[in-house]
Amino acid sequence: MSRHALDDLGQLQRAVMEIIWSRGEATVHQVRDRLDREKELAYTTILTTLQKLERAGWLEHRSEGKSYVYVPRRSREQAGAGSVRGFLKRVFDGNAVAMFQHLIREGDLSEEELKELRRIIDEKRKEMRG
């Protein structure tokens, strides 16, 4: 049951992943302390969430004394890429050009943002030429 996109995660799972990405690693207590600022959650709720994320391939753990330290198996960027691919497929039938046309035509892009897009396109062309 490996899920690859952020969109596949529930609200609590996403919040837990954000904490672990921001810290680099975390124990159940560290995640719970960070989440408790917003809503009081039981230790077992956090533990179960971490275990489910591990089974789904999002996390792995190592032992440190009596605690497990959870670390991400994929970066936030990798997870975001899965969401973008899913969005592209659902909304634009997989047509990246149509998506970019829409974003450029409908977006309120600054001159600097347009220059950055041009730079990225030129860089990709050079890469493709070898």
C-alpha positions in Angstrom: 0.0 0.0 0.0 2.7 2.4 -0.9 1.4 5.9 -1.6 3.5 8.3 -3.5 1.8 11.7 -3.5 1.1 14.1 -0.7 -2.5 14.2 -1.9 -2.8 10.5 -0.8 -2.1 11.3 2.8 -4.7 12.3 5.4 -4.5 15.6 7.3 -2.7 14.2 10.3 -0.3 12.2 8.2 0.6 15.3 6.2 1.1 17.3 9.4 3.4 14.6 10.8 5.4 14.4 7.6 5.8 18.2 7.6 7.2 18.1 11.1 9.7 15.3 10.2 10.8 17.1 7.1 11.3 20.3 8.9 13.3 18.6 11.7 15.0 16.0 9.5 14.1 13.3 12.0 11.8 13.0 15.1 10.6 10.7 17.9 7.0 10.1 18.7 7.3 12.6 21.6 8.9 15.3 19.5 6.1 15.0 16.9 3.4 15.0 19.6 4.9 18.0 21.3 4.9 19.9 18.0 1.3 18.9 17.2 0.0 19.5 20.7 0.4 23.2 20.1 -2.7 23.0 17.8 -4.6 20.0 19.2 -4.0 17.6 22.0 -3.4 14.1 20.6 -2.7 10.8 22.4 0.8 9.3 22.2 -0.8 6.2 20.7 -2.4 8.2 17.9 0.9 9.7 16.9 2.6 6.3 17.2 0.0 4.6 15.0 0.3 7.4 12.4 4.1 7.1 12.3 3.8 3.3 11.9 1.3 3.6 9.1 3.6 6.1 7.3 6.4 3.7 7.7 4.4 0.8 6.3 3.4 3.0 3.3 7.1 3.7 2.6 7.1 7.4 3.7 9.3 6.8 6.8 11.9 4.5 8.3 13.2 4.3 11.8 16.3 3.5 13.9 16.5 2.7 17.6 18.1 5.1 20.0 17.8 3.7 23.5 14.2 2.9 24.2 13.0 5.3 21.5 12.5 5.0 17.7 13.7 8.0 15.6 11.7 8.3 12.4 13.4 9.7 9.3 11.8 10.4 5.9 12.4 8.0 3.1 11.5 10.6 0.4 12.0 14.3 0.4 9.2 16.9 0.4 10.1 17.6 -3.3 9.8 14.0 -4.3 6.4 13.8 -2.6 5.3 17.0 -4.2 6.3 15.7 -7.6 3.8 12.8 -7.2 1.1 15.3 -6.4 1.9 17.4 -9.5 1.9 14.4 -11.7 -1.5 13.4 -10.4 -2.8 16.9 -10.9 -1.5 17.1 -14.4 -3.1 13.8 -15.3 -6.5 14.6 -13.7 -6.9 18.2 -14.8 -4.9 18.4 -18.1 -5.1 14.7 -19.2 -1.3 14.5 -18.8 -0.7 17.4 -21.2 2.1 19.5 -19.6 2.1 22.1 -22.4 -1.6 22.7 -21.8 -1.0 23.2 -18.1 1.9 25.6 -18.7 -0.1 27.6 -21.2 -2.9 27.9 -18.7 -0.6 28.9 -15.9 1.2 31.5 -18.1 -2.0 33.0 -19.6 -4.1 33.0 -16.5 -1.3 33.7 -14.0 -0.3 37.1 -12.8 3.4 36.6 -13.5 5.9 39.3 -13.0 8.7 40.2 -15.4 11.2 38.4 -13.1 9.1 35.3 -13.0 8.9 35.3 -16.8 12.6 35.7 -17.0 13.1 32.7 -14.6 10.8 30.6 -16.8 12.8 31.5 -19.9 16.0 30.7 -18.0 14.7 27.2 -17.1 13.5 26.5 -20.6 16.9 27.6 -22.0 18.7 25.4 -19.5 16.5 22.4 -20.4 17.2 22.9 -24.1 21.0 22.9 -23.4 20.6 19.7 -21.3 18.7 18.0 -24.1 21.4 18.9 -26.7 24.0 17.1 -24.7 
